Amino acid sequence: MKSTSRLFVLLTVLTSLLLSACNDEKNESEEKPEVNKPQEENVVIPALTDEAFFEQVHKKLETAGFEVSEPMEADVELFGAVSGMTLIVNKEALMPLNLYKLSPSDERLSEVDKTGYLEVTTETKHERLAAKRKDHFIIYLHKGHPDYEKVMEVLDEL
């Protein structure tokens, strides 16, 4: 009798193991949760979109046939500016076009009118950079840029 009951218990355990192994139902732990990826948001730098002049320059260069990057925020501390924008023109990343908005009362604006240069002081050196003025904006493009003359001609038309 003992051996029969042992055999019965053993068969019951084996049957339950086989049934659970062959079960078609999925365990909840095996199910992977559905992941909904959020749509990419356009990051807008407020300082760039506030100024119509920045947008005008970007559109003017594109319509003139230049390959122009998306606007990036410029280092405003270098020029002591209120806001600034950097554009890469014709893939010349080492010589970008920089546009800076200065305060309308900034004394350096008259200096640019007189000399065509803007004095810039960094932590390590003092430089005179060739710059162009439009209202209270400063336009700076390194003279070594391959399309310097063409870009400046287009910007003169603004």
HELIX and SHEET records of a PDB file:
HELIX    1   1 LYS A    2  ALA A   21  1                                  20    
HELIX    2   2 PRO A   46  THR A   49  1                                   4    
HELIX    3   3 ALA A   52  THR A   63  1                                  12    
HELIX    4   4 VAL A   76  PHE A   79  1                                   4    
HELIX    5   5 ARG A  108  THR A  115  1                                   8    
HELIX    6   6 TYR A  148  ASP A  156  1                                   9    
SHEET    1   A 5 MET A  72  GLU A  73  0                                        
SHEET    2   A 5 SER A  83  LEU A  87 -1                                        
SHEET    3   A 5 LEU A  97  LYS A 101 -1                                        
SHEET    4   A 5 PHE A 137  LEU A 141 -1                                        
SHEET    5   A 5 LYS A 132  LYS A 134 -1                                        
SHEET    1   B 2 TYR A 117  THR A 121  0                                        
SHEET    2   B 2 HIS A 126  ALA A 130 -1                                        
END                                                                             
